[in-house]
Amino acid sequence: MKKKFNIITSTCVPLPLENVDTDQIIPARFLKATTREESFFGENLFRDWRYNADGTLNKDFVLNDPTYGGEILVAGKNFGSGSSREHAAWAIAGYGFRVVISSFFADIHKNNELNNFVLPVVVSEEFLAELFASIKADPKTLVEVDLPNQTVTNKATGRSERFEINGYKKYCLMNALDDIDFLLENKDKIEDWERKNAC
């Protein structure tokens, strides 16, 4: 969903599992879907963890626990490994997450999140462990993600860390632009350059 980023302050959904791959985020059988609707993929985010084999809700999985909610997913190390399917980012965005915090992302998945207006925030393992502890102690713990200043703050402890982001992607997120929007925004500059550099 194209929505401008600035500062997001939200409660979090904790997923303290390492090496969560894209097949766990969105199982391969959903890649055959003919729709591009984020809501469809959002409904099937972590499908095989959210539902039992008989189709009933797995009440032990965090997304089915009303104790937790919010626009921020806090995940364990090496999030989004495995295949490069963009559908995984569609599912995360379609569910309503705008930020994913982890100590490490698979590169392709990280870029897919950025391309789908989900902000991947890389923090230290120590900061991630502190976040999990704060959320476990109080599910209403707020986390502030400040994109302009590139900081993430645990409101329960007051501790902050700075995160890195490509300048181009930061601009696009802050202005709700995809790659095509960016080119169109700069159409006059591109055409002017082409005129000046014509052979």
RAVENGI-V62625 format. One line per field, one symbol per residue. phi: phi as a letter, one per 30 degrees, with the letter a starting at -180 (. if undefined). burial: I if it has 24 or more other C-alpha atoms within 12 Angstrom, else O. A space follows every 10 residues. Layout:
phi: ???
burial: ???
This chain:
phi: .dbdcbbcca dbcdbdccid cddddbeedd ddecccdddd dddcehedcd bdedjddddd dedccddcak ccccbddidi djdcededde dddddjdcbb cadacdedde dddedciccd ccbddddddd dedddddbed ecbcccdech bbbdddcidb bcbcaeeddd ddddchccdd eddddceddd ddddddcdd
burial: IOOOIIOIII IIIIIIOOOI IIIIIIIIOI IOOOOOOIOI IIIIIIIIII OOOOOOOOOO IIIOOOOIII IIIIIIIIII IIIIIIIIII IIIIIIIIII IIIIIIOIII IIIIIIIIII IIIOOOIIII IIOIIOOOII IIIIIIIIOI IIIIIOOOOI IOIOIOOOII OIIIOIIIOO OOOOOOOOOO OOOOOOOOO
